[in-house]
Amino acid sequence: MKTHPALILLAFFFLSFPHSGGAADANGTAEKVTLKWLGVVGWDIRVGKTTILIDPFLTRRTAAREREWQSDEAAVLEQIKAADYIFVGHSHADHAADVPFIAKKFGAKVIGSQTTANLMLSAGIDRARLTAIKGGEKLDFEDFSVEVIESRHGVPQGQYEVSETKELVSPVSRILGRHFVEGGSFVYVFTFGNRKVLHQSTANFVEAKLPGLNPDWALLAEPGRAYDLKSALKALKPKTIIMQHFDEWRAPFSQALPPPRRKRAERFKRDILAVEGAIKVIIPEFLKTYTLE
Ligand SMILES: [Zn+2]
């Protein structure tokens, strides 16, 4: 892999993050952590005074390949009221396209692949606010820490090949739809005090990386045929699974869960329970907040 000069600067910046404990007070009591589902694999997580977003995509429409991307700013701001950190699992439009607008609006720091970093630089975001990851990093923040796990992109419905990983190797003058390339896919494992939350942005894993992660909660994409659910669940042993990425991401919330999508979610729930009946499985509702147990 080519080392972009930005990567060195970004690595330096990553080292400058504050290092302290997790989400627990002086008595060791776990601090309240809430997670609001934003559709697709988007989450708004609150811990203490900190707002963490993962893959927030509220514009909910396709990015035309040759047209300059424009977020639906009103739709975004209707849901997003703050952002300290934004984590991007991979750089396809339904994960990354609203991140430049949100990061600029709220002054958030952005963590993602080199492709994600180049998209942000293209949008004029200062490189001091960007952290480029490759997988294997352990990042410490004031209220939480994050382990970055190398992953793979899922197989879209009706296809048989895992899509090719493409990268945006340098910033561009205008972000067009075709610049939202995968850029590598990552699983994030967040630690809040003594609780761990795993986020999977696309329905695949590098299975060898899963043993030992042991999340309390796993936010999993509704799977296609890319990985073996049974062996993944045996390795991960989550207590609770919230599924995601089962909605129609190109439709407004009011139309984004037609009956076949709801059926897919229910089938996924049955498949999970067939592997391990003790797992609590949640099919989330749009914009509903869940409290981490
Ligand atoms: Zn994708």
Residues whose N, C-alpha, C, O or C-beta is under 5 A from the ligand:
A	BS01	ZN	H92 T202
